[in-house]
Amino acid sequence: MGLEDRETMRILRAAVCPGPESEVLIRDFYTRWFATDLSARDLFPPDMEKQRYVFAEALTWLCNELIAQRAEEPVAFLAQLGRDHRKYGVTQAHYETLKTALLGALRTHLAEHWDRRMSEAVNDVVTLVVGVMSGAADAETSPPFCDGTVLEHLRATRDVSVIRLKMEHALSYLPGQYVPVQIPQWPRRWRYLSPSIPADANGYVEFHVRSVPGGMVSTAILGEARPGDRWRVSNPHGALHIDRDAGDVLMVAGSTGLAPLRALIMDLARFSENPRVHLFFGAKYPADLYDLPTLWEVASTNPWLSVTPVSELTFDPPWASDYPDPTPPRGLHVRQTGLLPEVVTRYGSWSDRQILLCGGPAMVTATKQALIAKGAPAERIQHDPLAS
C-alpha cells in the first residue's frame, strides 16, 4: 500500500513528530549522514538544534498531508524546497547519501514496527522526498543566488537599520515577497528579509532589518554591516499580494513588517487608479515609526493611500535623540496610541477589505484574531507563515 497505508503512516508520523523520541531519531539520521558524507556537514551551521527541529516538523507535516491523501501541496512544497536548497550547494550526490542515512535511521528506530508494510511506506516516503527535491533542483535553470554589494547602512532607530545594496544583476521578485539573505559575518546562516521597494531593473534593493533578542544575523547586520560588504540573496518566497480588482485594502504593519507592504504600495503608485488603501503602521515608541516621512511623500501624491501611525506609548525614550526624527510634515492621520489590534478594530470590522498583516508573530496573531472577532472573514486575511 505504501503511501496509501494510513495506519502505517500514523506510526511513522508519531516517530518523527518533534519531541524527545524524535530528537534521538533525527540526531541519529544526521550523524549517519555526516559520517558517510563529510561534505554534507559543510552545508549546515555549527549549531544543528534548530535544523533538527525544522526537519522533524517538515516530516510530520508531510505525513499529515499523506494521511489525508493530499498529494498536490506536498509535491509542490518539496519541489520548492529542492529548488531553494541549491543555494546551500546541495548536489545530486548529497541526495543519494541523505536517502541512505534516512532510511537507515528510520529502520533502526522503527524496529519494533518493521514489517513489509512499514518497509514499503518508509521507502515510498523517503523516495518521494528525495526524488521530488532532487528532480526539481536538477530541472531548475535559474541561478540559485545572486551576490551584491552594500552601498549604504542607515541606522533609523536603536534597533532598526536600512540596508541598500546593488546586486550583480536584477533580482526577480514580486512586491510583498521575501528572500533568503546570507551575510559575510554569518556564512551558512540564511535569514529571510523582505525588500521594501519593488524589483529594480538595475539591481538596487533595500531591506529594513530589526535586531531581535538572540538573533545572531540581525544583530550582526545592525552592528557590523558596512558599505562594501558582499551579501548573497536567493530566490523569493511568499504570496502577499493585492488584487486591484478585489476591492479596497487594509494593511497592518508592525515595525519592519512595513517593508513588504511599502513595496506593494510603491508598486500600486505606478497606476493612476487604485483601490483605497489604509495602512496602520505601529511600533512601541513614536520614534520607532522610522519610515513615516517616506509614507508621507507617497500619500501626498496618491489620494488612494491613508496612513495612520500607531505607538503603544506617547513618549520617546532618551535614545531617540541620537537617531533621525521620523515625524513627517502635517498631512498624515493623527498618531493613535495603543496596541495595533485594539486601534485597528476601533475603526470597525474591515470586513469589506482585502487585509494584509505583517510584523512579529504575536502581533499578527492578535490582530488576525481581533479582526475575525469583529467580523472580518478569515479567508480575506493574508500574512506570511509565522515563525515558530
Backbone hydrogen bonds, N-H to C=O, Kabsch-Sander energy under -0.5 kcal/mol:
donor,donor_aa,acceptor,acceptor_aa,energy
4,E,1,M,-1.9
5,D,2,G,-1.8
6,R,4,E,-1.4
9,M,5,D,-2.3
10,R,6,R,-1.9
11,I,7,E,-1.3
12,L,8,T,-2.1
13,R,9,M,-2.5
14,A,10,R,-2.2
15,A,11,I,-1.5
16,V,12,L,-1.6
17,C,13,R,-1.8
23,E,19,G,-2.3
24,V,20,P,-1.2
25,L,21,E,-1.6
26,I,22,S,-3.2
27,R,23,E,-2.2
28,D,24,V,-2.1
29,F,25,L,-2.3
30,Y,26,I,-2.2
31,T,27,R,-2.3
32,R,28,D,-2.6
33,W,29,F,-2.6
34,F,30,Y,-2.8
35,A,31,T,-1.8
36,T,32,R,-1.8
37,D,33,W,-1.8
40,A,37,D,-1.5
41,R,37,D,-0.6
41,R,38,L,-0.8
42,D,38,L,-0.6
43,L,40,A,-1.6
44,F,41,R,-1.4
48,M,46,P,-0.7
52,R,48,M,-2.7
53,Y,49,E,-1.8
54,V,50,K,-2.8
55,F,51,Q,-2.3
56,A,52,R,-2.1
57,E,53,Y,-2.5
58,A,54,V,-2.4
59,L,55,F,-2.3
60,T,56,A,-2.2
61,W,57,E,-2.6
62,L,58,A,-2.3
63,C,59,L,-2.3
64,N,60,T,-2.4
65,E,61,W,-2.4
66,L,62,L,-2.3
67,I,63,C,-2.7
68,A,64,N,-1.9
69,Q,66,L,-1.2
70,R,65,E,-3.0
71,A,69,Q,-0.6
75,V,71,A,-2.2
76,A,72,E,-2.2
77,F,73,E,-2.8
78,L,74,P,-2.8
79,A,75,V,-2.3
80,Q,76,A,-2.2
81,L,77,F,-2.4
82,G,78,L,-2.5
83,R,79,A,-2.3
84,D,80,Q,-2.5
85,H,81,L,-2.4
86,R,83,R,-0.9
87,K,84,D,-1.6
88,Y,85,H,-1.2
89,G,86,R,-1.4
90,V,85,H,-1.3
95,Y,91,T,-1.5
96,E,92,Q,-1.5
97,T,93,A,-2.0
98,L,94,H,-2.6
99,K,95,Y,-2.3
100,T,96,E,-1.8
101,A,97,T,-2.3
102,L,98,L,-2.8
103,L,99,K,-2.4
104,G,100,T,-2.0
105,A,101,A,-2.3
106,L,102,L,-2.5
107,R,103,L,-2.3
108,T,104,G,-2.0
109,H,105,A,-2.4
110,L,106,L,-1.5
111,A,108,T,-1.0
113,H,110,L,-1.5
114,W,110,L,-0.7
114,W,111,A,-0.9
119,S,115,D,-2.8
120,E,116,R,-2.3
121,A,117,R,-2.5
122,V,118,M,-2.9
123,N,119,S,-2.3
124,D,120,E,-2.1
125,V,121,A,-2.4
126,V,122,V,-2.6
127,T,123,N,-2.3
128,L,124,D,-2.2
129,V,125,V,-2.6
130,V,126,V,-2.7
131,G,127,T,-2.6
132,V,128,L,-2.4
133,M,129,V,-2.1
134,S,130,V,-2.4
135,G,131,G,-2.1
136,A,132,V,-2.5
137,A,133,M,-2.2
138,D,134,S,-2.3
139,A,135,G,-1.7
140,E,136,A,-1.3
146,C,233,V,-2.8
148,G,231,W,-2.5
149,T,166,K,-2.4
150,V,229,D,-2.6
151,L,164,R,-3.3
152,E,164,R,-1.7
154,L,162,V,-2.8
155,R,153,H,-0.5
156,A,154,L,-0.9
156,A,160,V,-1.6
157,T,160,V,-1.6
160,V,157,T,-0.6
161,S,209,V,-2.8
162,V,154,L,-3.0
163,I,161,S,-0.5
163,I,207,F,-2.8
164,R,152,E,-2.3
165,L,205,V,-2.8
166,K,149,T,-2.1
167,M,203,G,-3.0
168,E,147,D,-2.6
173,Y,171,L,-0.8
177,Q,174,L,-2.3
178,Y,237,H,-2.3
179,V,193,L,-3.1
181,V,191,R,-2.5
182,Q,232,R,-2.8
186,W,183,I,-1.1
189,R,186,W,-1.6
190,W,188,R,-0.7
191,R,181,V,-2.6
193,L,179,V,-2.6
196,S,206,E,-2.6
203,G,200,D,-1.8
205,V,165,L,-2.0
207,F,163,I,-2.7
208,H,194,S,-0.6
209,V,161,S,-2.9
209,V,207,F,-0.5
211,S,159,D,-2.3
215,G,212,V,-2.6
216,M,214,G,-1.1
219,T,215,G,-2.3
220,A,216,M,-1.8
221,I,217,V,-2.3
222,L,218,S,-2.2
223,G,219,T,-2.3
224,E,220,A,-2.8
225,A,220,A,-0.8
225,A,221,I,-1.3
228,G,150,V,-2.6
229,D,226,R,-2.3
231,W,148,G,-2.3
231,W,229,D,-0.6
232,R,182,Q,-2.5
233,V,146,C,-3.1
234,S,180,P,-2.6
235,N,144,P,-0.6
237,H,178,Y,-2.9
244,R,242,I,-0.8
246,A,243,D,-2.0
249,V,276,R,-3.3
250,L,354,Q,-3.4
251,M,278,H,-2.8
252,V,356,L,-2.4
253,A,280,F,-3.1
254,G,358,C,-2.3
255,S,253,A,-0.6
255,S,282,G,-2.8
257,G,254,G,-2.4
258,L,255,S,-1.7
259,A,256,T,-1.6
261,L,257,G,-0.7
262,R,258,L,-2.9
263,A,259,A,-2.0
264,L,260,P,-1.7
265,I,261,L,-2.3
266,M,262,R,-2.8
267,D,263,A,-1.8
268,L,264,L,-2.2
269,A,265,I,-1.6
270,R,267,D,-1.5
271,F,268,L,-2.4
277,V,304,W,-3.2
278,H,249,V,-2.3
279,L,277,V,-0.5
279,L,306,S,-3.2
280,F,251,M,-2.7
280,F,278,H,-0.5
281,F,279,L,-0.6
281,F,308,T,-2.0
282,G,253,A,-3.0
282,G,280,F,-0.6
283,A,310,V,-1.6
288,D,285,Y,-1.3
289,L,286,P,-1.6
290,Y,288,D,-2.3
292,L,289,L,-1.4
295,L,291,D,-2.0
296,W,292,L,-2.8
297,E,293,P,-2.0
298,V,294,T,-2.2
299,A,295,L,-2.8
300,S,296,W,-2.4
301,T,297,E,-0.7
301,T,298,V,-0.9
302,N,298,V,-0.5
302,N,299,A,-0.7
305,L,302,N,-2.2
306,S,277,V,-2.8
308,T,279,L,-3.2
310,V,281,F,-2.6
311,S,336,Q,-2.5
312,E,283,A,-1.8
313,L,284,K,-2.6
320,A,317,P,-1.6
321,S,318,P,-1.2
322,D,319,W,-2.0
323,Y,320,A,-1.7
331,G,332,L,-0.6
332,L,329,P,-0.7
333,H,307,V,-1.8
336,Q,309,P,-2.9
338,G,311,S,-2.0
343,V,339,L,-2.6
344,V,340,L,-2.9
345,T,341,P,-1.7
346,R,342,E,-0.9
346,R,343,V,-0.7
347,Y,343,V,-0.6
347,Y,344,V,-1.1
348,G,345,T,-1.0
353,R,350,W,-1.7
354,Q,248,D,-2.8
355,I,380,R,-2.4
356,L,250,L,-2.6
357,L,382,Q,-2.7
358,C,252,V,-2.3
364,V,360,G,-2.7
365,T,361,P,-2.6
366,A,362,A,-2.4
367,T,363,M,-2.8
368,K,364,V,-2.5
369,Q,365,T,-2.3
370,A,366,A,-2.3
371,L,367,T,-2.4
372,I,368,K,-2.4
373,A,369,Q,-2.3
374,K,370,A,-1.3
375,G,371,L,-0.8
375,G,372,I,-1.0
376,A,371,L,-2.7
380,R,377,P,-1.7
381,I,378,A,-1.7
382,Q,355,I,-3.2
382,Q,380,R,-0.5
